[in-house]
Amino acid sequence: MGLREIENLSGSGVLTTRLDAVLRWGRRNSLWPLPYGTACCAIEFMAVVASPFDLSRFGAEVVRFSPRQSDLLIVSGTIVHKQAVILRRIYAQMAEPKWVIAMGACASAGAFYDNYCTLQGIDHVIPVDIYIPGCPPRPEAVLHAVTELQRRIDAGVPPRSQRTEGSA
């Protein structure tokens, strides 16, 4: 239900909906991101939350640095095997439902760091909902990923962490 439809109903003083629709609406419009930045993509994420791009327009302006207060983990940068344990622990501390965005080529697939110490994508240790290509990706790509995540939440698509074998 959009804002105009809600405004049209305001004259009657009664609004009927389903509980799951209200929960999805609230989750979609109040994402609390936890940035896990290790390299240059983290600098691009700072641009995303700054005023020229303004992530707050999409309801995700409250950046948290505690996994217990976050529902969106944005991993930006190169992850080495020693950090994988830390990343897995941070992910485990987040409450359900939780989503993960792999920002950039390094977080998505290890990029050009094809060596013994670099993790070749964070999906080897935690489930990823959305991948953002680029090295580093432009802020518009991050905004697109956030709006795509909002579309999935609105459509009722469960996070990757809650999906079972064979589901979408």
Chimera marker file (.cmm) of the C-alpha trace (Angstrom):
<marker_set name="trace">
<marker id="1" x="0.000" y="0.000" z="0.000" r="1" g="1" b="0" radius="0.5"/>
<marker id="2" x="1.382" y="3.362" z="-1.000" r="1" g="1" b="0" radius="0.5"/>
<marker id="3" x="1.272" y="6.700" z="0.765" r="1" g="1" b="0" radius="0.5"/>
<marker id="4" x="-1.479" y="8.056" z="-1.506" r="1" g="1" b="0" radius="0.5"/>
<marker id="5" x="-3.721" y="5.122" z="-0.743" r="1" g="1" b="0" radius="0.5"/>
<marker id="6" x="-3.171" y="5.679" z="2.967" r="1" g="1" b="0" radius="0.5"/>
<marker id="7" x="-3.937" y="9.406" z="2.572" r="1" g="1" b="0" radius="0.5"/>
<marker id="8" x="-7.184" y="8.551" z="0.762" r="1" g="1" b="0" radius="0.5"/>
<marker id="9" x="-8.219" y="6.377" z="3.681" r="1" g="1" b="0" radius="0.5"/>
<marker id="10" x="-7.421" y="8.998" z="6.297" r="1" g="1" b="0" radius="0.5"/>
<marker id="11" x="-10.867" y="10.575" z="6.031" r="1" g="1" b="0" radius="0.5"/>
<marker id="12" x="-12.609" y="7.433" z="7.242" r="1" g="1" b="0" radius="0.5"/>
<marker id="13" x="-10.240" y="6.941" z="10.198" r="1" g="1" b="0" radius="0.5"/>
<marker id="14" x="-10.091" y="3.192" z="9.591" r="1" g="1" b="0" radius="0.5"/>
<marker id="15" x="-7.339" y="1.240" z="7.927" r="1" g="1" b="0" radius="0.5"/>
<marker id="16" x="-7.409" y="-2.503" z="7.525" r="1" g="1" b="0" radius="0.5"/>
<marker id="17" x="-4.427" y="-4.596" z="6.539" r="1" g="1" b="0" radius="0.5"/>
<marker id="18" x="-2.665" y="-7.800" z="7.441" r="1" g="1" b="0" radius="0.5"/>
<marker id="19" x="-0.062" y="-8.060" z="10.179" r="1" g="1" b="0" radius="0.5"/>
<marker id="20" x="2.597" y="-9.477" z="7.857" r="1" g="1" b="0" radius="0.5"/>
<marker id="21" x="2.084" y="-6.556" z="5.451" r="1" g="1" b="0" radius="0.5"/>
<marker id="22" x="2.641" y="-4.067" z="8.262" r="1" g="1" b="0" radius="0.5"/>
<marker id="23" x="5.777" y="-5.927" z="9.414" r="1" g="1" b="0" radius="0.5"/>
<marker id="24" x="7.206" y="-6.010" z="5.890" r="1" g="1" b="0" radius="0.5"/>
<marker id="25" x="6.433" y="-2.306" z="5.445" r="1" g="1" b="0" radius="0.5"/>
<marker id="26" x="8.243" y="-1.506" z="8.691" r="1" g="1" b="0" radius="0.5"/>
<marker id="27" x="11.244" y="-3.700" z="7.877" r="1" g="1" b="0" radius="0.5"/>
<marker id="28" x="11.505" y="-2.325" z="4.365" r="1" g="1" b="0" radius="0.5"/>
<marker id="29" x="11.523" y="1.278" z="5.519" r="1" g="1" b="0" radius="0.5"/>
<marker id="30" x="13.746" y="0.960" z="8.586" r="1" g="1" b="0" radius="0.5"/>
<marker id="31" x="16.860" y="-0.983" z="7.671" r="1" g="1" b="0" radius="0.5"/>
<marker id="32" x="19.667" y="-0.597" z="10.200" r="1" g="1" b="0" radius="0.5"/>
<marker id="33" x="22.937" y="-1.225" z="8.369" r="1" g="1" b="0" radius="0.5"/>
<marker id="34" x="26.152" y="-2.395" z="9.971" r="1" g="1" b="0" radius="0.5"/>
<marker id="35" x="29.102" y="-1.503" z="7.743" r="1" g="1" b="0" radius="0.5"/>
<marker id="36" x="31.966" y="-3.997" z="7.838" r="1" g="1" b="0" radius="0.5"/>
<marker id="37" x="34.568" y="-2.138" z="5.849" r="1" g="1" b="0" radius="0.5"/>
<marker id="38" x="38.096" y="-3.305" z="5.267" r="1" g="1" b="0" radius="0.5"/>
<marker id="39" x="39.215" y="-1.466" z="2.143" r="1" g="1" b="0" radius="0.5"/>
<marker id="40" x="38.351" y="1.141" z="-0.462" r="1" g="1" b="0" radius="0.5"/>
<marker id="41" x="34.697" y="0.065" z="-0.776" r="1" g="1" b="0" radius="0.5"/>
<marker id="42" x="34.199" y="1.300" z="2.782" r="1" g="1" b="0" radius="0.5"/>
<marker id="43" x="35.190" y="4.776" z="1.624" r="1" g="1" b="0" radius="0.5"/>
<marker id="44" x="32.532" y="4.559" z="-1.081" r="1" g="1" b="0" radius="0.5"/>
<marker id="45" x="30.003" y="3.547" z="1.554" r="1" g="1" b="0" radius="0.5"/>
<marker id="46" x="30.791" y="6.793" z="3.391" r="1" g="1" b="0" radius="0.5"/>
<marker id="47" x="29.818" y="8.617" z="0.217" r="1" g="1" b="0" radius="0.5"/>
<marker id="48" x="26.533" y="6.701" z="0.132" r="1" g="1" b="0" radius="0.5"/>
<marker id="49" x="25.516" y="7.918" z="3.595" r="1" g="1" b="0" radius="0.5"/>
<marker id="50" x="26.722" y="11.484" z="2.931" r="1" g="1" b="0" radius="0.5"/>
<marker id="51" x="24.330" y="14.159" z="1.746" r="1" g="1" b="0" radius="0.5"/>
<marker id="52" x="24.923" y="13.971" z="-2.056" r="1" g="1" b="0" radius="0.5"/>
<marker id="53" x="23.536" y="10.426" z="-2.179" r="1" g="1" b="0" radius="0.5"/>
<marker id="54" x="21.726" y="10.359" z="1.169" r="1" g="1" b="0" radius="0.5"/>
<marker id="55" x="20.963" y="6.771" z="2.088" r="1" g="1" b="0" radius="0.5"/>
<marker id="56" x="18.462" y="8.102" z="4.612" r="1" g="1" b="0" radius="0.5"/>
<marker id="57" x="16.015" y="8.718" z="1.768" r="1" g="1" b="0" radius="0.5"/>
<marker id="58" x="15.537" y="4.962" z="1.717" r="1" g="1" b="0" radius="0.5"/>
<marker id="59" x="15.072" y="4.503" z="5.452" r="1" g="1" b="0" radius="0.5"/>
<marker id="60" x="18.544" y="3.141" z="6.121" r="1" g="1" b="0" radius="0.5"/>
<marker id="61" x="20.235" y="6.137" z="7.682" r="1" g="1" b="0" radius="0.5"/>
<marker id="62" x="20.742" y="4.747" z="11.168" r="1" g="1" b="0" radius="0.5"/>
<marker id="63" x="24.155" y="3.131" z="10.759" r="1" g="1" b="0" radius="0.5"/>
<marker id="64" x="24.860" y="0.889" z="13.726" r="1" g="1" b="0" radius="0.5"/>
<marker id="65" x="28.196" y="-0.476" z="14.833" r="1" g="1" b="0" radius="0.5"/>
<marker id="66" x="26.737" y="-3.222" z="16.972" r="1" g="1" b="0" radius="0.5"/>
<marker id="67" x="25.485" y="-6.411" z="15.291" r="1" g="1" b="0" radius="0.5"/>
<marker id="68" x="22.771" y="-6.758" z="17.919" r="1" g="1" b="0" radius="0.5"/>
<marker id="69" x="21.201" y="-3.504" z="16.739" r="1" g="1" b="0" radius="0.5"/>
<marker id="70" x="21.496" y="-4.172" z="13.010" r="1" g="1" b="0" radius="0.5"/>
<marker id="71" x="19.548" y="-6.126" z="10.455" r="1" g="1" b="0" radius="0.5"/>
<marker id="72" x="21.644" y="-5.369" z="7.369" r="1" g="1" b="0" radius="0.5"/>
<marker id="73" x="25.330" y="-6.295" z="7.166" r="1" g="1" b="0" radius="0.5"/>
<marker id="74" x="27.193" y="-4.498" z="4.386" r="1" g="1" b="0" radius="0.5"/>
<marker id="75" x="30.569" y="-6.148" z="3.841" r="1" g="1" b="0" radius="0.5"/>
<marker id="76" x="32.825" y="-3.867" z="1.842" r="1" g="1" b="0" radius="0.5"/>
<marker id="77" x="36.385" y="-4.775" z="1.084" r="1" g="1" b="0" radius="0.5"/>
<marker id="78" x="38.785" y="-7.666" z="1.041" r="1" g="1" b="0" radius="0.5"/>
<marker id="79" x="38.231" y="-10.391" z="3.625" r="1" g="1" b="0" radius="0.5"/>
<marker id="80" x="41.146" y="-12.625" z="4.570" r="1" g="1" b="0" radius="0.5"/>
<marker id="81" x="40.726" y="-16.050" z="6.147" r="1" g="1" b="0" radius="0.5"/>
<marker id="82" x="41.624" y="-14.718" z="9.617" r="1" g="1" b="0" radius="0.5"/>
<marker id="83" x="38.780" y="-12.201" z="9.357" r="1" g="1" b="0" radius="0.5"/>
<marker id="84" x="36.318" y="-14.870" z="8.246" r="1" g="1" b="0" radius="0.5"/>
<marker id="85" x="35.947" y="-16.112" z="11.812" r="1" g="1" b="0" radius="0.5"/>
<marker id="86" x="35.209" y="-12.589" z="13.018" r="1" g="1" b="0" radius="0.5"/>
<marker id="87" x="32.762" y="-11.969" z="10.188" r="1" g="1" b="0" radius="0.5"/>
<marker id="88" x="30.926" y="-15.217" z="10.949" r="1" g="1" b="0" radius="0.5"/>
<marker id="89" x="30.684" y="-14.268" z="14.637" r="1" g="1" b="0" radius="0.5"/>
<marker id="90" x="29.346" y="-10.798" z="13.842" r="1" g="1" b="0" radius="0.5"/>
<marker id="91" x="26.763" y="-12.327" z="11.516" r="1" g="1" b="0" radius="0.5"/>
<marker id="92" x="25.720" y="-14.823" z="14.191" r="1" g="1" b="0" radius="0.5"/>
<marker id="93" x="25.158" y="-11.988" z="16.687" r="1" g="1" b="0" radius="0.5"/>
<marker id="94" x="22.614" y="-10.284" z="14.442" r="1" g="1" b="0" radius="0.5"/>
<marker id="95" x="18.955" y="-10.970" z="15.175" r="1" g="1" b="0" radius="0.5"/>
<marker id="96" x="16.631" y="-12.465" z="12.564" r="1" g="1" b="0" radius="0.5"/>
<marker id="97" x="15.593" y="-11.425" z="10.028" r="1" g="1" b="0" radius="0.5"/>
<marker id="98" x="18.978" y="-10.288" z="8.764" r="1" g="1" b="0" radius="0.5"/>
<marker id="99" x="20.299" y="-9.508" z="5.324" r="1" g="1" b="0" radius="0.5"/>
<marker id="100" x="23.784" y="-9.295" z="3.863" r="1" g="1" b="0" radius="0.5"/>
<marker id="101" x="25.095" y="-7.191" z="0.996" r="1" g="1" b="0" radius="0.5"/>
<marker id="102" x="28.499" y="-8.031" z="-0.495" r="1" g="1" b="0" radius="0.5"/>
<marker id="103" x="29.759" y="-4.679" z="-1.712" r="1" g="1" b="0" radius="0.5"/>
<marker id="104" x="32.393" y="-4.765" z="-4.426" r="1" g="1" b="0" radius="0.5"/>
<marker id="105" x="34.432" y="-7.349" z="-6.252" r="1" g="1" b="0" radius="0.5"/>
<marker id="106" x="36.584" y="-8.284" z="-3.236" r="1" g="1" b="0" radius="0.5"/>
<marker id="107" x="33.692" y="-9.090" z="-0.902" r="1" g="1" b="0" radius="0.5"/>
<marker id="108" x="31.796" y="-10.812" z="-3.701" r="1" g="1" b="0" radius="0.5"/>
<marker id="109" x="34.542" y="-12.974" z="-5.188" r="1" g="1" b="0" radius="0.5"/>
<marker id="110" x="37.968" y="-12.017" z="-3.855" r="1" g="1" b="0" radius="0.5"/>
<marker id="111" x="38.642" y="-9.880" z="-6.949" r="1" g="1" b="0" radius="0.5"/>
<marker id="112" x="42.255" y="-9.945" z="-8.104" r="1" g="1" b="0" radius="0.5"/>
<marker id="113" x="43.510" y="-11.229" z="-4.729" r="1" g="1" b="0" radius="0.5"/>
<marker id="114" x="43.627" y="-14.864" z="-5.807" r="1" g="1" b="0" radius="0.5"/>
<marker id="115" x="46.108" y="-16.017" z="-3.165" r="1" g="1" b="0" radius="0.5"/>
<marker id="116" x="46.408" y="-18.243" z="-0.110" r="1" g="1" b="0" radius="0.5"/>
<marker id="117" x="45.113" y="-15.776" z="2.466" r="1" g="1" b="0" radius="0.5"/>
<marker id="118" x="42.183" y="-14.042" z="0.768" r="1" g="1" b="0" radius="0.5"/>
<marker id="119" x="38.657" y="-15.368" z="1.014" r="1" g="1" b="0" radius="0.5"/>
<marker id="120" x="37.226" y="-15.767" z="-2.481" r="1" g="1" b="0" radius="0.5"/>
<marker id="121" x="33.869" y="-14.286" z="-1.584" r="1" g="1" b="0" radius="0.5"/>
<marker id="122" x="32.120" y="-13.883" z="1.745" r="1" g="1" b="0" radius="0.5"/>
<marker id="123" x="29.457" y="-16.368" z="0.700" r="1" g="1" b="0" radius="0.5"/>
<marker id="124" x="31.940" y="-19.056" z="1.720" r="1" g="1" b="0" radius="0.5"/>
<marker id="125" x="31.298" y="-18.120" z="5.374" r="1" g="1" b="0" radius="0.5"/>
<marker id="126" x="27.929" y="-16.303" z="5.523" r="1" g="1" b="0" radius="0.5"/>
<marker id="127" x="24.859" y="-16.249" z="3.254" r="1" g="1" b="0" radius="0.5"/>
<marker id="128" x="24.694" y="-13.247" z="0.921" r="1" g="1" b="0" radius="0.5"/>
<marker id="129" x="21.434" y="-11.727" z="-0.263" r="1" g="1" b="0" radius="0.5"/>
<marker id="130" x="22.716" y="-9.155" z="-2.752" r="1" g="1" b="0" radius="0.5"/>
<marker id="131" x="26.019" y="-8.759" z="-4.579" r="1" g="1" b="0" radius="0.5"/>
<marker id="132" x="27.197" y="-5.357" z="-5.815" r="1" g="1" b="0" radius="0.5"/>
<marker id="133" x="29.726" y="-5.522" z="-8.656" r="1" g="1" b="0" radius="0.5"/>
<marker id="134" x="32.494" y="-2.997" z="-9.130" r="1" g="1" b="0" radius="0.5"/>
<marker id="135" x="35.894" y="-2.048" z="-7.812" r="1" g="1" b="0" radius="0.5"/>
<marker id="136" x="34.798" y="-0.016" z="-5.982" r="1" g="1" b="0" radius="0.5"/>
<marker id="137" x="31.117" y="0.198" z="-6.863" r="1" g="1" b="0" radius="0.5"/>
<marker id="138" x="29.599" y="3.599" z="-7.387" r="1" g="1" b="0" radius="0.5"/>
<marker id="139" x="27.285" y="4.944" z="-4.703" r="1" g="1" b="0" radius="0.5"/>
<marker id="140" x="24.381" y="4.606" z="-7.123" r="1" g="1" b="0" radius="0.5"/>
<marker id="141" x="25.019" y="0.859" z="-7.235" r="1" g="1" b="0" radius="0.5"/>
<marker id="142" x="24.770" y="0.666" z="-3.449" r="1" g="1" b="0" radius="0.5"/>
<marker id="143" x="21.511" y="2.611" z="-3.521" r="1" g="1" b="0" radius="0.5"/>
<marker id="144" x="20.226" y="0.230" z="-6.185" r="1" g="1" b="0" radius="0.5"/>
<marker id="145" x="21.136" y="-2.736" z="-3.977" r="1" g="1" b="0" radius="0.5"/>
<marker id="146" x="19.299" y="-1.237" z="-1.013" r="1" g="1" b="0" radius="0.5"/>
<marker id="147" x="16.180" y="-0.569" z="-3.083" r="1" g="1" b="0" radius="0.5"/>
<marker id="148" x="16.372" y="-4.107" z="-4.511" r="1" g="1" b="0" radius="0.5"/>
<marker id="149" x="16.565" y="-5.452" z="-0.970" r="1" g="1" b="0" radius="0.5"/>
<marker id="150" x="13.540" y="-3.338" z="-0.048" r="1" g="1" b="0" radius="0.5"/>
<marker id="151" x="11.667" y="-4.740" z="-3.028" r="1" g="1" b="0" radius="0.5"/>
<marker id="152" x="12.456" y="-8.293" z="-1.881" r="1" g="1" b="0" radius="0.5"/>
<marker id="153" x="11.346" y="-7.543" z="1.676" r="1" g="1" b="0" radius="0.5"/>
<marker id="154" x="8.126" y="-6.044" z="0.360" r="1" g="1" b="0" radius="0.5"/>
<marker id="155" x="7.541" y="-9.111" z="-1.821" r="1" g="1" b="0" radius="0.5"/>
<marker id="156" x="8.004" y="-11.383" z="1.181" r="1" g="1" b="0" radius="0.5"/>
<marker id="157" x="11.204" y="-13.010" z="-0.054" r="1" g="1" b="0" radius="0.5"/>
<marker id="158" x="12.932" y="-14.397" z="3.049" r="1" g="1" b="0" radius="0.5"/>
<marker id="159" x="16.573" y="-13.544" z="3.717" r="1" g="1" b="0" radius="0.5"/>
<marker id="160" x="19.123" y="-16.052" z="2.441" r="1" g="1" b="0" radius="0.5"/>
<marker id="161" x="19.734" y="-17.115" z="6.065" r="1" g="1" b="0" radius="0.5"/>
<marker id="162" x="16.125" y="-18.332" z="6.361" r="1" g="1" b="0" radius="0.5"/>
<marker id="163" x="15.781" y="-20.023" z="3.014" r="1" g="1" b="0" radius="0.5"/>
<marker id="164" x="15.611" y="-23.762" z="2.852" r="1" g="1" b="0" radius="0.5"/>
<marker id="165" x="16.889" y="-26.016" z="0.110" r="1" g="1" b="0" radius="0.5"/>
<marker id="166" x="14.880" y="-25.489" z="-3.059" r="1" g="1" b="0" radius="0.5"/>
<marker id="167" x="13.221" y="-22.188" z="-2.082" r="1" g="1" b="0" radius="0.5"/>
<marker id="168" x="13.701" y="-18.934" z="-4.027" r="1" g="1" b="0" radius="0.5"/>
<link id1="1" id2="2" r="1" g="1" b="0" radius="0.2"/>
<link id1="2" id2="3" r="1" g="1" b="0" radius="0.2"/>
<link id1="3" id2="4" r="1" g="1" b="0" radius="0.2"/>
<link id1="4" id2="5" r="1" g="1" b="0" radius="0.2"/>
<link id1="5" id2="6" r="1" g="1" b="0" radius="0.2"/>
<link id1="6" id2="7" r="1" g="1" b="0" radius="0.2"/>
<link id1="7" id2="8" r="1" g="1" b="0" radius="0.2"/>
<link id1="8" id2="9" r="1" g="1" b="0" radius="0.2"/>
<link id1="9" id2="10" r="1" g="1" b="0" radius="0.2"/>
<link id1="10" id2="11" r="1" g="1" b="0" radius="0.2"/>
<link id1="11" id2="12" r="1" g="1" b="0" radius="0.2"/>
<link id1="12" id2="13" r="1" g="1" b="0" radius="0.2"/>
<link id1="13" id2="14" r="1" g="1" b="0" radius="0.2"/>
<link id1="14" id2="15" r="1" g="1" b="0" radius="0.2"/>
<link id1="15" id2="16" r="1" g="1" b="0" radius="0.2"/>
<link id1="16" id2="17" r="1" g="1" b="0" radius="0.2"/>
<link id1="17" id2="18" r="1" g="1" b="0" radius="0.2"/>
<link id1="18" id2="19" r="1" g="1" b="0" radius="0.2"/>
<link id1="19" id2="20" r="1" g="1" b="0" radius="0.2"/>
<link id1="20" id2="21" r="1" g="1" b="0" radius="0.2"/>
<link id1="21" id2="22" r="1" g="1" b="0" radius="0.2"/>
<link id1="22" id2="23" r="1" g="1" b="0" radius="0.2"/>
<link id1="23" id2="24" r="1" g="1" b="0" radius="0.2"/>
<link id1="24" id2="25" r="1" g="1" b="0" radius="0.2"/>
<link id1="25" id2="26" r="1" g="1" b="0" radius="0.2"/>
<link id1="26" id2="27" r="1" g="1" b="0" radius="0.2"/>
<link id1="27" id2="28" r="1" g="1" b="0" radius="0.2"/>
<link id1="28" id2="29" r="1" g="1" b="0" radius="0.2"/>
<link id1="29" id2="30" r="1" g="1" b="0" radius="0.2"/>
<link id1="30" id2="31" r="1" g="1" b="0" radius="0.2"/>
<link id1="31" id2="32" r="1" g="1" b="0" radius="0.2"/>
<link id1="32" id2="33" r="1" g="1" b="0" radius="0.2"/>
<link id1="33" id2="34" r="1" g="1" b="0" radius="0.2"/>
<link id1="34" id2="35" r="1" g="1" b="0" radius="0.2"/>
<link id1="35" id2="36" r="1" g="1" b="0" radius="0.2"/>
<link id1="36" id2="37" r="1" g="1" b="0" radius="0.2"/>
<link id1="37" id2="38" r="1" g="1" b="0" radius="0.2"/>
<link id1="38" id2="39" r="1" g="1" b="0" radius="0.2"/>
<link id1="39" id2="40" r="1" g="1" b="0" radius="0.2"/>
<link id1="40" id2="41" r="1" g="1" b="0" radius="0.2"/>
<link id1="41" id2="42" r="1" g="1" b="0" radius="0.2"/>
<link id1="42" id2="43" r="1" g="1" b="0" radius="0.2"/>
<link id1="43" id2="44" r="1" g="1" b="0" radius="0.2"/>
<link id1="44" id2="45" r="1" g="1" b="0" radius="0.2"/>
<link id1="45" id2="46" r="1" g="1" b="0" radius="0.2"/>
<link id1="46" id2="47" r="1" g="1" b="0" radius="0.2"/>
<link id1="47" id2="48" r="1" g="1" b="0" radius="0.2"/>
<link id1="48" id2="49" r="1" g="1" b="0" radius="0.2"/>
<link id1="49" id2="50" r="1" g="1" b="0" radius="0.2"/>
<link id1="50" id2="51" r="1" g="1" b="0" radius="0.2"/>
<link id1="51" id2="52" r="1" g="1" b="0" radius="0.2"/>
<link id1="52" id2="53" r="1" g="1" b="0" radius="0.2"/>
<link id1="53" id2="54" r="1" g="1" b="0" radius="0.2"/>
<link id1="54" id2="55" r="1" g="1" b="0" radius="0.2"/>
<link id1="55" id2="56" r="1" g="1" b="0" radius="0.2"/>
<link id1="56" id2="57" r="1" g="1" b="0" radius="0.2"/>
<link id1="57" id2="58" r="1" g="1" b="0" radius="0.2"/>
<link id1="58" id2="59" r="1" g="1" b="0" radius="0.2"/>
<link id1="59" id2="60" r="1" g="1" b="0" radius="0.2"/>
<link id1="60" id2="61" r="1" g="1" b="0" radius="0.2"/>
<link id1="61" id2="62" r="1" g="1" b="0" radius="0.2"/>
<link id1="62" id2="63" r="1" g="1" b="0" radius="0.2"/>
<link id1="63" id2="64" r="1" g="1" b="0" radius="0.2"/>
<link id1="64" id2="65" r="1" g="1" b="0" radius="0.2"/>
<link id1="65" id2="66" r="1" g="1" b="0" radius="0.2"/>
<link id1="66" id2="67" r="1" g="1" b="0" radius="0.2"/>
<link id1="67" id2="68" r="1" g="1" b="0" radius="0.2"/>
<link id1="68" id2="69" r="1" g="1" b="0" radius="0.2"/>
<link id1="69" id2="70" r="1" g="1" b="0" radius="0.2"/>
<link id1="70" id2="71" r="1" g="1" b="0" radius="0.2"/>
<link id1="71" id2="72" r="1" g="1" b="0" radius="0.2"/>
<link id1="72" id2="73" r="1" g="1" b="0" radius="0.2"/>
<link id1="73" id2="74" r="1" g="1" b="0" radius="0.2"/>
<link id1="74" id2="75" r="1" g="1" b="0" radius="0.2"/>
<link id1="75" id2="76" r="1" g="1" b="0" radius="0.2"/>
<link id1="76" id2="77" r="1" g="1" b="0" radius="0.2"/>
<link id1="77" id2="78" r="1" g="1" b="0" radius="0.2"/>
<link id1="78" id2="79" r="1" g="1" b="0" radius="0.2"/>
<link id1="79" id2="80" r="1" g="1" b="0" radius="0.2"/>
<link id1="80" id2="81" r="1" g="1" b="0" radius="0.2"/>
<link id1="81" id2="82" r="1" g="1" b="0" radius="0.2"/>
<link id1="82" id2="83" r="1" g="1" b="0" radius="0.2"/>
<link id1="83" id2="84" r="1" g="1" b="0" radius="0.2"/>
<link id1="84" id2="85" r="1" g="1" b="0" radius="0.2"/>
<link id1="85" id2="86" r="1" g="1" b="0" radius="0.2"/>
<link id1="86" id2="87" r="1" g="1" b="0" radius="0.2"/>
<link id1="87" id2="88" r="1" g="1" b="0" radius="0.2"/>
<link id1="88" id2="89" r="1" g="1" b="0" radius="0.2"/>
<link id1="89" id2="90" r="1" g="1" b="0" radius="0.2"/>
<link id1="90" id2="91" r="1" g="1" b="0" radius="0.2"/>
<link id1="91" id2="92" r="1" g="1" b="0" radius="0.2"/>
<link id1="92" id2="93" r="1" g="1" b="0" radius="0.2"/>
<link id1="93" id2="94" r="1" g="1" b="0" radius="0.2"/>
<link id1="94" id2="95" r="1" g="1" b="0" radius="0.2"/>
<link id1="95" id2="96" r="1" g="1" b="0" radius="0.2"/>
<link id1="96" id2="97" r="1" g="1" b="0" radius="0.2"/>
<link id1="97" id2="98" r="1" g="1" b="0" radius="0.2"/>
<link id1="98" id2="99" r="1" g="1" b="0" radius="0.2"/>
<link id1="99" id2="100" r="1" g="1" b="0" radius="0.2"/>
<link id1="100" id2="101" r="1" g="1" b="0" radius="0.2"/>
<link id1="101" id2="102" r="1" g="1" b="0" radius="0.2"/>
<link id1="102" id2="103" r="1" g="1" b="0" radius="0.2"/>
<link id1="103" id2="104" r="1" g="1" b="0" radius="0.2"/>
<link id1="104" id2="105" r="1" g="1" b="0" radius="0.2"/>
<link id1="105" id2="106" r="1" g="1" b="0" radius="0.2"/>
<link id1="106" id2="107" r="1" g="1" b="0" radius="0.2"/>
<link id1="107" id2="108" r="1" g="1" b="0" radius="0.2"/>
<link id1="108" id2="109" r="1" g="1" b="0" radius="0.2"/>
<link id1="109" id2="110" r="1" g="1" b="0" radius="0.2"/>
<link id1="110" id2="111" r="1" g="1" b="0" radius="0.2"/>
<link id1="111" id2="112" r="1" g="1" b="0" radius="0.2"/>
<link id1="112" id2="113" r="1" g="1" b="0" radius="0.2"/>
<link id1="113" id2="114" r="1" g="1" b="0" radius="0.2"/>
<link id1="114" id2="115" r="1" g="1" b="0" radius="0.2"/>
<link id1="115" id2="116" r="1" g="1" b="0" radius="0.2"/>
<link id1="116" id2="117" r="1" g="1" b="0" radius="0.2"/>
<link id1="117" id2="118" r="1" g="1" b="0" radius="0.2"/>
<link id1="118" id2="119" r="1" g="1" b="0" radius="0.2"/>
<link id1="119" id2="120" r="1" g="1" b="0" radius="0.2"/>
<link id1="120" id2="121" r="1" g="1" b="0" radius="0.2"/>
<link id1="121" id2="122" r="1" g="1" b="0" radius="0.2"/>
<link id1="122" id2="123" r="1" g="1" b="0" radius="0.2"/>
<link id1="123" id2="124" r="1" g="1" b="0" radius="0.2"/>
<link id1="124" id2="125" r="1" g="1" b="0" radius="0.2"/>
<link id1="125" id2="126" r="1" g="1" b="0" radius="0.2"/>
<link id1="126" id2="127" r="1" g="1" b="0" radius="0.2"/>
<link id1="127" id2="128" r="1" g="1" b="0" radius="0.2"/>
<link id1="128" id2="129" r="1" g="1" b="0" radius="0.2"/>
<link id1="129" id2="130" r="1" g="1" b="0" radius="0.2"/>
<link id1="130" id2="131" r="1" g="1" b="0" radius="0.2"/>
<link id1="131" id2="132" r="1" g="1" b="0" radius="0.2"/>
<link id1="132" id2="133" r="1" g="1" b="0" radius="0.2"/>
<link id1="133" id2="134" r="1" g="1" b="0" radius="0.2"/>
<link id1="134" id2="135" r="1" g="1" b="0" radius="0.2"/>
<link id1="135" id2="136" r="1" g="1" b="0" radius="0.2"/>
<link id1="136" id2="137" r="1" g="1" b="0" radius="0.2"/>
<link id1="137" id2="138" r="1" g="1" b="0" radius="0.2"/>
<link id1="138" id2="139" r="1" g="1" b="0" radius="0.2"/>
<link id1="139" id2="140" r="1" g="1" b="0" radius="0.2"/>
<link id1="140" id2="141" r="1" g="1" b="0" radius="0.2"/>
<link id1="141" id2="142" r="1" g="1" b="0" radius="0.2"/>
<link id1="142" id2="143" r="1" g="1" b="0" radius="0.2"/>
<link id1="143" id2="144" r="1" g="1" b="0" radius="0.2"/>
<link id1="144" id2="145" r="1" g="1" b="0" radius="0.2"/>
<link id1="145" id2="146" r="1" g="1" b="0" radius="0.2"/>
<link id1="146" id2="147" r="1" g="1" b="0" radius="0.2"/>
<link id1="147" id2="148" r="1" g="1" b="0" radius="0.2"/>
<link id1="148" id2="149" r="1" g="1" b="0" radius="0.2"/>
<link id1="149" id2="150" r="1" g="1" b="0" radius="0.2"/>
<link id1="150" id2="151" r="1" g="1" b="0" radius="0.2"/>
<link id1="151" id2="152" r="1" g="1" b="0" radius="0.2"/>
<link id1="152" id2="153" r="1" g="1" b="0" radius="0.2"/>
<link id1="153" id2="154" r="1" g="1" b="0" radius="0.2"/>
<link id1="154" id2="155" r="1" g="1" b="0" radius="0.2"/>
<link id1="155" id2="156" r="1" g="1" b="0" radius="0.2"/>
<link id1="156" id2="157" r="1" g="1" b="0" radius="0.2"/>
<link id1="157" id2="158" r="1" g="1" b="0" radius="0.2"/>
<link id1="158" id2="159" r="1" g="1" b="0" radius="0.2"/>
<link id1="159" id2="160" r="1" g="1" b="0" radius="0.2"/>
<link id1="160" id2="161" r="1" g="1" b="0" radius="0.2"/>
<link id1="161" id2="162" r="1" g="1" b="0" radius="0.2"/>
<link id1="162" id2="163" r="1" g="1" b="0" radius="0.2"/>
<link id1="163" id2="164" r="1" g="1" b="0" radius="0.2"/>
<link id1="164" id2="165" r="1" g="1" b="0" radius="0.2"/>
<link id1="165" id2="166" r="1" g="1" b="0" radius="0.2"/>
<link id1="166" id2="167" r="1" g="1" b="0" radius="0.2"/>
<link id1="167" id2="168" r="1" g="1" b="0" radius="0.2"/>
</marker_set>
